[in-house]
Amino acid sequence: MEKFDVNDYQISFWNYVASHLQGAEMVDLMRSMGCTLYMSPEHKQPSGRNNMLAVLQRCETLHMPCIVYDHRVVLRVLQERGEEAYIRNLKEVYGEYKEFSSAAYCFICDEPNSDAEYEATFRACELMRKFMPAIRPFVSHNHVGMRSEKDGERVLERFMQKMKPDFLLYNCYSQCMEEPEDKIQGLENYFHNLYKFEKVSKRYKVPLWQSLLLCGHLCLADPTQAQLRWQLNVGAAHGVTGFFWFHPLELGFSYDARGHAVDNRGVKTQKYDQVAYESARFMNDIAPRLRHYDHEKTYHLHMAASEFESFYRDCDDVIADLSSLKNRPLVVGKFRHKEDPSRCAVMLVNGSQENMCHASIEFNKGGIGKDSLYLAPGTAKIYEVR
């Protein structure tokens, strides 16, 4: 199996099913949904061990790297039972999984929420790197707004300095709010967090990954297909290269959760087909054209910009002008070629989640001139400028 390329575009998902209830069949299901990086079920009971090994074997066969989720080495074990027990578990887990080249990462925690949890996370990562050398630690963050702004920035900096992660992954779902009066504030929060995490990822030169909303729950909307597409393309236009769908599998009957890709009978829903299509479209159209470029900056036009720069005529050396009928919102990502900085790519995205957009873009160079086009909600077009 080829070595996992953390710098390439990846699509994954959050998995919360116990390993004794889920086997290798889900690997094929998620691969067909467009995922390139698998998350294993959680190994909670001894009876689930065979399923875990079957999952890793299937990932190996499909050349699909896997994030191992094993209850013996999550953060809680270190906090509650101490280092000696944690190290013993690390050795035990590594003995079971080290022969699988598909075991790329191992889950430690999701959204540490205090200084004590962050310090424990750093120690867990240090121990995992020492006693599970071929498997990397996996940690994700809550969005900045769940802490005070000052604390959010402080812990992010400390995390990057202490953990030195392969990637920076965070969760934020306010881009898809249920109530109309919440949508503007939700987008402002989404872009504010995107700006904060993007800035840190660039400073430390690590890929930026984010979770995307797949199922509605609580005050969050059940995303339409346009919103699924919007999340992928708008994220990519801001330099995001890794995406985690939250979450495709229905976990029993719920009073609020809705719109999963696979219901609790194991039946694929309409949402599954929508996610599969948009993931395939992204990985076959957008990712291959952007993977040779590094993100430089992003402009917004007629939309909540947060700290991102608004576009004005002649403000850019490559893009001369940008406009849209009815002031429809646009997001424009600008990328530089990794080997030839004189070449760039411009990603034009319809920033609306509901409306068609007739956009016009004009270039200063590259012989492209002016292009006028209709963009469906959340749809993107990439221009390669030489």
C-alpha positions as CSV (number, residue, x, y, z in Angstrom):
1,M,0.0,0.0,0.0
2,E,1.3,3.5,-0.9
3,K,2.3,5.8,1.9
4,F,-0.5,8.2,2.9
5,D,0.0,11.7,1.4
6,V,-1.3,14.1,4.1
7,N,-0.8,17.0,1.7
8,D,-3.1,15.7,-1.0
9,Y,-6.9,16.2,-1.0
10,Q,-8.8,13.8,1.2
11,I,-12.4,13.1,2.1
12,S,-13.3,11.2,5.3
13,F,-16.2,10.9,7.8
14,W,-16.9,10.6,11.5
15,N,-17.7,7.0,12.7
16,Y,-19.4,6.4,16.0
17,V,-20.5,2.8,15.7
18,A,-19.0,0.1,18.0
19,S,-16.8,-2.4,16.2
20,H,-18.8,-5.4,17.3
21,L,-21.7,-3.9,15.3
22,Q,-19.8,-2.9,12.2
23,G,-17.4,-4.8,9.9
24,A,-15.6,-4.5,6.6
25,E,-18.7,-4.0,4.6
26,M,-18.8,-0.3,5.7
27,V,-15.4,0.3,4.1
28,D,-16.8,-0.4,0.7
29,L,-19.9,1.7,1.4
30,M,-17.9,4.7,2.5
31,R,-15.5,4.3,-0.4
32,S,-18.4,4.3,-2.8
33,M,-19.6,7.5,-1.0
34,G,-16.4,9.2,-2.1
35,C,-14.2,8.8,1.0
36,T,-10.5,8.4,0.5
37,L,-9.6,8.1,4.2
38,Y,-11.5,5.7,6.4
39,M,-12.4,6.0,10.1
40,S,-12.8,2.7,11.8
41,P,-15.7,1.8,14.2
42,E,-14.8,2.2,17.8
43,H,-13.3,-0.9,19.3
44,K,-15.1,-1.0,22.7
45,Q,-15.7,-4.7,23.3
46,P,-13.4,-7.8,22.9
47,S,-16.1,-9.2,20.5
48,G,-15.4,-6.4,18.1
49,R,-11.7,-7.3,17.6
50,N,-12.2,-9.5,14.6
51,N,-14.3,-6.8,12.9
52,M,-11.5,-4.2,13.5
53,L,-8.9,-6.5,11.9
54,A,-11.3,-7.2,9.0
55,V,-11.8,-3.4,8.5
56,L,-8.0,-2.8,8.4
57,Q,-7.5,-5.8,6.0
58,R,-10.3,-4.4,3.7
59,C,-8.7,-1.0,3.8
60,E,-5.4,-2.6,2.9
61,T,-7.0,-4.3,-0.1
62,L,-8.6,-1.1,-1.3
63,H,-5.4,0.9,-0.6
64,M,-7.4,3.1,1.7
65,P,-5.7,4.5,4.8
66,C,-7.6,4.3,8.1
67,I,-8.0,6.3,11.3
68,V,-8.1,3.6,14.0
69,Y,-10.6,4.3,16.8
70,D,-9.7,2.1,19.8
71,H,-11.1,2.8,23.3
72,R,-7.9,1.5,25.0
73,V,-5.8,4.5,23.8
74,V,-8.2,7.5,23.9
75,L,-7.5,10.5,26.0
76,R,-9.8,9.5,28.8
77,V,-7.7,6.4,29.6
78,L,-4.6,8.5,30.2
79,Q,-6.6,10.9,32.4
80,E,-8.4,8.3,34.5
81,R,-5.9,5.5,34.7
82,G,-2.5,7.2,34.4
83,E,0.6,6.8,32.2
84,E,1.5,3.3,33.2
85,A,-1.8,1.8,32.1
86,Y,-1.9,4.0,29.0
87,I,1.6,2.9,27.9
88,R,0.6,-0.8,28.5
89,N,-2.5,-0.2,26.3
90,L,-0.4,1.5,23.6
91,K,1.9,-1.5,23.3
92,E,-1.1,-3.9,23.2
93,V,-2.9,-1.9,20.5
94,Y,0.3,-1.5,18.5
95,G,0.9,-5.2,18.6
96,E,-2.5,-5.8,17.0
97,Y,-2.4,-3.1,14.3
98,K,1.3,-2.6,13.4
99,E,1.3,-5.1,10.6
100,F,-1.4,-3.2,8.7
101,S,0.0,-0.4,6.6
102,S,-3.6,0.9,6.3
103,A,-3.4,1.9,10.0
104,A,-2.3,5.5,9.3
105,Y,-3.7,7.4,12.4
106,C,-5.1,6.5,15.8
107,F,-7.8,8.6,17.4
108,I,-6.9,10.3,20.7
109,C,-9.7,12.9,21.2
110,D,-12.2,15.2,19.7
111,E,-12.5,18.8,20.8
112,P,-10.3,19.1,23.9
113,N,-12.1,21.8,26.0
114,S,-9.8,22.9,28.8
115,D,-6.1,23.6,29.4
116,A,-5.9,20.4,31.4
117,E,-7.4,18.4,28.5
118,Y,-4.9,20.0,26.1
119,E,-2.0,19.2,28.3
120,A,-3.1,15.6,28.6
121,T,-3.6,15.5,24.8
122,F,0.0,16.7,24.3
123,R,1.3,13.9,26.6
124,A,-0.9,11.3,24.9
125,C,0.5,12.3,21.5
126,E,4.0,12.1,22.8
127,L,3.5,8.7,24.2
128,M,1.7,7.4,21.1
129,R,4.6,8.6,18.9
130,K,7.0,6.8,21.2
131,F,5.2,3.4,21.6
132,M,3.2,3.3,18.3
133,P,5.9,4.7,15.9
134,A,4.3,3.7,12.7
135,I,0.8,5.1,13.5
136,R,0.3,8.9,13.9
137,P,-2.0,10.5,16.6
138,F,-5.3,12.0,15.5
139,V,-6.9,15.0,17.2
140,S,-9.6,17.4,16.1
141,H,-10.6,20.8,17.5
142,N,-13.8,22.6,18.3
143,H,-14.4,25.9,16.6
144,V,-12.9,29.0,18.3
145,G,-16.3,30.4,19.4
146,M,-16.8,27.6,21.9
147,R,-14.1,29.2,24.0
148,S,-13.4,32.9,24.6
149,E,-11.6,34.4,21.6
150,K,-8.4,35.0,23.4
151,D,-8.3,31.5,24.8
152,G,-9.2,30.0,21.4
153,E,-6.2,31.6,19.8
154,R,-3.9,30.8,22.7
155,V,-4.7,27.1,22.8
156,L,-4.3,26.8,19.0
157,E,-0.9,28.2,19.1
158,R,0.1,26.0,22.0
159,F,-1.3,23.0,20.2
160,M,0.7,23.6,17.1
161,Q,3.9,24.2,19.0
162,K,3.6,21.2,21.4
163,M,2.0,18.6,19.2
164,K,3.5,19.5,15.8
165,P,0.5,17.8,14.0
166,D,0.5,16.5,10.5
167,F,-2.7,18.5,9.8
168,L,-5.0,21.0,11.6
169,L,-8.6,19.7,11.8
170,Y,-11.5,21.5,13.3
171,N,-15.3,21.2,13.5
172,C,-17.7,24.0,12.6
173,Y,-21.3,23.6,11.3
174,S,-22.8,27.1,11.5
175,Q,-22.6,27.4,7.8
176,C,-25.9,25.5,7.6
177,M,-28.4,27.0,10.1
178,E,-32.0,25.9,10.3
179,E,-33.7,29.3,11.0
180,P,-33.5,32.1,8.4
181,E,-32.7,34.7,11.0
182,D,-29.6,32.7,12.1
183,K,-28.1,32.2,8.7
184,I,-26.1,35.5,8.4
185,Q,-24.6,35.1,11.9
186,G,-23.9,31.5,11.1
187,L,-21.9,32.3,8.0
188,E,-20.0,35.0,9.9
189,N,-19.0,32.5,12.5
190,Y,-18.1,30.0,9.8
191,F,-15.8,32.4,8.0
192,H,-14.3,33.8,11.2
193,N,-13.2,30.3,12.2
194,L,-12.0,29.5,8.7
195,Y,-9.9,32.6,8.8
196,K,-8.4,31.8,12.2
197,F,-7.6,28.2,11.4
198,E,-6.3,29.0,7.9
199,K,-3.9,31.6,9.3
200,V,-2.5,29.1,11.9
201,S,-2.2,26.3,9.3
202,K,-0.2,28.6,7.0
203,R,2.1,29.9,9.6
204,Y,3.0,26.3,10.7
205,K,2.9,24.9,7.1
206,V,0.4,22.1,7.7
207,P,-2.7,21.1,5.7
208,L,-6.0,22.5,6.9
209,W,-8.9,20.1,7.3
210,Q,-12.4,20.7,8.4
211,S,-15.6,18.8,9.2
212,L,-18.6,19.3,7.0
213,L,-22.3,19.0,8.0
214,L,-24.0,16.0,6.4
215,C,-27.0,15.5,8.8
216,G,-29.2,18.0,10.4
217,H,-29.4,18.1,14.2
218,L,-30.3,20.5,16.9
219,C,-30.4,24.0,15.4
220,L,-28.5,22.9,12.3
221,A,-30.3,22.4,9.0
222,D,-30.5,19.1,7.1
223,P,-28.1,20.2,4.2
224,T,-29.4,20.2,0.7
225,Q,-27.3,18.8,-2.1
226,A,-26.4,22.4,-3.0
227,Q,-25.2,23.0,0.6
228,L,-23.1,19.8,0.5
229,R,-21.4,21.1,-2.7
230,W,-21.1,24.6,-1.2
231,Q,-19.2,23.3,1.8
232,L,-16.6,21.4,-0.3
233,N,-16.0,24.2,-2.8
234,V,-16.0,27.1,-0.4
235,G,-13.6,25.3,1.9
236,A,-11.3,24.4,-1.0
237,A,-11.4,28.1,-2.2
238,H,-10.0,29.0,1.2
239,G,-7.2,26.4,1.1
240,V,-8.9,23.5,2.9
241,T,-7.6,20.2,1.6
242,G,-9.2,17.6,3.9
243,F,-12.9,17.2,4.6
244,F,-14.8,15.0,7.2
245,W,-18.5,14.4,6.7
246,F,-20.5,14.6,10.0
247,H,-21.9,12.2,10.2
248,P,-23.3,9.7,7.6
249,L,-24.6,6.9,9.9
250,E,-27.9,7.1,11.8
251,L,-27.4,5.9,15.4
252,G,-30.8,4.8,16.3
253,F,-34.0,6.8,16.2
254,S,-33.5,10.4,17.2
255,Y,-35.8,13.3,18.2
256,D,-33.7,15.9,16.2
257,A,-31.1,14.2,14.0
258,R,-32.2,13.8,10.3
259,G,-30.8,13.4,6.9
260,H,-28.2,10.7,7.3
261,A,-26.6,8.9,4.4
262,V,-27.3,5.5,5.9
263,D,-30.2,4.9,8.2
264,N,-30.2,2.7,11.2
265,R,-31.4,-0.3,9.2
266,G,-28.3,0.0,7.1
267,V,-30.2,1.3,4.1
268,K,-28.7,3.9,1.8
269,T,-30.8,7.1,1.6
270,Q,-31.1,9.9,-1.0
271,K,-28.5,11.8,1.0
272,Y,-26.0,9.0,0.4
273,D,-26.3,9.4,-3.4
274,Q,-26.0,13.2,-3.0
275,V,-22.9,13.0,-1.0
276,A,-21.4,10.3,-3.2
277,Y,-22.0,12.5,-6.3
278,E,-20.7,15.7,-4.8
279,S,-17.6,14.0,-3.3
280,A,-16.9,12.3,-6.7
281,R,-17.4,15.6,-8.5
282,F,-15.0,17.3,-6.2
283,M,-12.3,14.6,-6.3
284,N,-12.5,14.2,-10.1
285,D,-12.9,17.8,-11.1
286,I,-11.6,20.2,-8.5
287,A,-8.9,18.3,-6.6
288,P,-6.9,17.1,-9.6
289,R,-6.6,20.7,-10.9
290,L,-5.7,22.3,-7.5
291,R,-3.3,19.7,-6.1
292,H,-0.4,21.2,-8.0
293,Y,-1.1,24.6,-6.5
294,D,-0.7,26.2,-3.1
295,H,-3.4,28.5,-1.7
296,E,-2.4,32.2,-1.7
297,K,-5.5,34.2,-0.8
298,T,-9.3,34.4,-1.0
299,Y,-11.5,37.3,-2.0
300,H,-15.2,37.7,-1.2
301,L,-17.8,39.7,-3.2
302,H,-21.3,40.6,-1.9
303,M,-21.1,38.3,1.1
304,A,-20.1,38.0,4.7
305,A,-16.4,38.4,4.4
306,S,-15.4,38.2,8.1
307,E,-11.7,39.0,8.0
308,F,-11.3,37.9,4.3
309,E,-10.5,40.6,1.8
310,S,-13.4,42.0,-0.3
311,F,-12.7,42.2,-4.0
312,Y,-12.4,45.6,-5.7
313,R,-11.6,46.3,-9.3
314,D,-7.8,46.2,-10.0
315,C,-6.9,45.1,-6.5
316,D,-5.2,42.0,-7.8
317,D,-2.4,41.4,-10.3
318,V,-4.2,38.5,-12.0
319,I,-7.9,39.2,-11.6
320,A,-8.8,42.5,-13.2
321,D,-12.5,42.6,-12.4
322,L,-15.3,40.5,-10.9
323,S,-19.1,41.1,-10.8
324,S,-22.4,39.3,-10.5
325,L,-26.0,40.1,-11.5
326,K,-28.3,40.9,-8.6
327,N,-25.2,41.1,-6.4
328,R,-25.1,37.4,-5.9
329,P,-22.3,36.4,-3.5
330,L,-19.0,35.1,-5.0
331,V,-15.9,33.5,-3.4
332,V,-12.6,33.6,-5.3
333,G,-9.7,31.5,-4.3
334,K,-6.2,32.3,-5.8
335,F,-3.5,29.7,-5.9
336,R,0.2,29.6,-7.0
337,H,1.8,26.7,-8.8
338,K,4.1,24.7,-6.5
339,E,6.9,24.5,-9.1
340,D,6.3,27.6,-11.3
341,P,5.1,30.6,-9.3
342,S,4.4,32.5,-12.5
343,R,1.5,30.2,-13.0
344,C,-1.7,30.5,-10.9
345,A,-5.2,29.0,-10.6
346,V,-8.3,31.0,-9.8
347,M,-11.3,29.2,-8.3
348,L,-14.6,31.0,-8.8
349,V,-17.4,29.8,-6.5
350,N,-21.0,30.8,-6.3
351,G,-21.3,31.8,-2.7
352,S,-25.0,31.3,-2.5
353,Q,-26.4,28.1,-1.1
354,E,-29.8,28.6,-2.8
355,N,-29.6,30.8,-5.9
356,M,-28.1,30.6,-9.4
357,C,-25.5,33.2,-10.1
358,H,-24.6,34.9,-13.4
359,A,-21.0,35.9,-12.8
360,S,-18.4,37.8,-14.9
361,I,-14.6,37.6,-14.3
362,E,-11.9,39.3,-16.2
363,F,-8.2,38.6,-16.1
364,N,-5.1,40.8,-16.6
365,K,-3.0,38.0,-18.0
366,G,-3.0,34.5,-19.4
367,G,-4.9,35.2,-22.6
368,I,-8.2,34.3,-20.9
369,G,-9.7,37.8,-21.1
370,K,-13.3,38.0,-19.8
371,D,-15.6,35.1,-19.0
372,S,-19.4,35.3,-18.2
373,L,-21.1,32.2,-16.9
374,Y,-24.0,30.9,-14.8
375,L,-23.0,29.0,-11.7
376,A,-25.4,26.7,-9.8
377,P,-25.5,27.2,-6.0
378,G,-22.1,26.3,-4.5
379,T,-20.6,25.3,-7.9
380,A,-17.1,26.3,-8.9
381,K,-15.1,26.9,-12.0
382,I,-11.3,26.8,-12.1
383,Y,-9.2,29.0,-14.4
384,E,-5.5,28.1,-14.9
385,V,-3.6,31.3,-15.8
386,R,-0.1,30.9,-17.4
